[in-house]
Structure formats: C-alpha cells, structure tokens
Amino acid sequence: MKGKLIGVLRMQGTSKKNGAPYDFTNLLLLVPATSERNDKMVKEAYGFEIAEVRGEPKVLDVCSKLKYPADVLLTVENQLNRFRQMEAVCVGVAADTSHVSLSPPARVAG
C-alpha cells in the first residue's frame, strides 16, 4: 500500500484502569479526502484527511530514518485485535522512490 507518511506515534505504559501493560504504534498517513452523500447527511471534502494505521513496533527503526513527510510503501496484514476483530496492521515500511519529483534538478556550480 502506498501512502504519504506524516508521522509515527508509539505509546508504552501501564493502564491506570487495570494495571495491564500496553504498547502500541500508530502510523499517520495523508489520504485523499472523500465526499459522501446519503439520505441523512452530506459530507463535502477537499484535499486530504489523516488516516491512522496500527503498526508493529518493529517498523519504528525504518520510520526513525525517514525525512517527513515521506512517500512510503507499507506492508499490511490482517490481524485479530484485542476485541477479536480483524484489523489492518502495518508490518513493514519502505521508502517509495517510484514517485516523480516535480522539482527542477539542482544546478551544479562550475
């Protein structure tokens, strides 16, 4: 899955509620904003929205070396979450070098 990665968050700690340890990672991606319309509502959208994708902690090593915002290729797998529901989880991140730069080439002094 291709995307524009704008940030990564990892939270580790102990739950105040029940004392259980937690460790989760979320990747923040820019995705095209989508308009919707049905009988009960209208959503008008332009530009981009932010989507959160759960990630495995192992993706942090690659993400820490990227320059943001970063064009990336995500490897995503479906996994059961703690509520026993299927959820897309990012298990790999690689820089996407297939995009075409719109910037003019740098001039070399000489």
N, C-alpha and C positions, 0 to 999 in steps of 0.2 A: 504494500500500500504506500503510495507517495503522499507526501504532505509537507507543509511548512511548519517546522517545529519552532515555537516561540519560547518555550520554557519547560523545565522539568522540576517537579517537587517530590521530595522524599520525606516522609514523616515516620519517626520511630518513637516509641514510648510505651507507657503503661496506662491502660484505661483507668480513668477516675471512677467509673461506674462499677467495674467488676475486678479490676486489678490485672486483667489479661494483657499480655504484651501485644503490640501492634507494630507493623512495618509495612508501609505501602508507598508506592511510587506512582505518580500521575504525570503523563506527558500532555502538554498543552499545544494543540495544533490549530492553525488558522484553516477554516474550511469555508467554501462559498456559502453566503447567507441564502436561505431559500424562502421564497414566499409561499404562503398556503392560504387556501380559502375553502370553507365548507359552509353548511347552512347556519352554523352558530358563531363563526369567527372569521376574521380576516387578519392575516399576518403579512405585512408588507416589509420586504427586506432588501437591502442593498449592501454590496461589499462583502464583508466576511464576518463569521461568528467564531467563537472559540469552542473547540471540542476537547474534552478530556478523555484520554485513553489510559486505562490502568496498565502499568508496566512492571516487569520483574526487576528487582534491584540490580541485576547484572547489567542492565542497559545503561546505568549511570556512568560507567567507565567511558563508554563511547560518547555519551552526551556531554560529559565534562570537557571534552576536547573540541567540541563544535563551536563555530562562530555563529551567534544568533542574530536574526532569525536564520534557520538552516533548512535547506531543501534536503529531505531525507527519504529513505526507503525503509519502511517499518515491516518487520516480520511479525505477523499477528496470528495467534492461535486461540481457539475457543477453549475456555476452561470453566469448571464449575466454581462459582464464588461461594462465600460462606452461607448464602441463602439457598444453596443448591440450584442456582440458575446459571445458565450458560452466559459467559461474558467474554468479549474480545479482550485479549491481553497481549501487549507488545512484548515479544521475547527477543527481539533483535533490532538494532538501529544501524544504518549505514548512510554515509553522506551520499546524496544523489548528485552525481556530476553530469547527468544527461541533459540538464536544462541549458538553454542557450542564453548567454549573457547579452543583455541589451546595452551594456556599457561599451564605449569605444575602447580599442586597445590602448594601453599606456604607450606614450611616446618615449623613445629611448634617446637620452641626451648624447650628443656626439658629434 
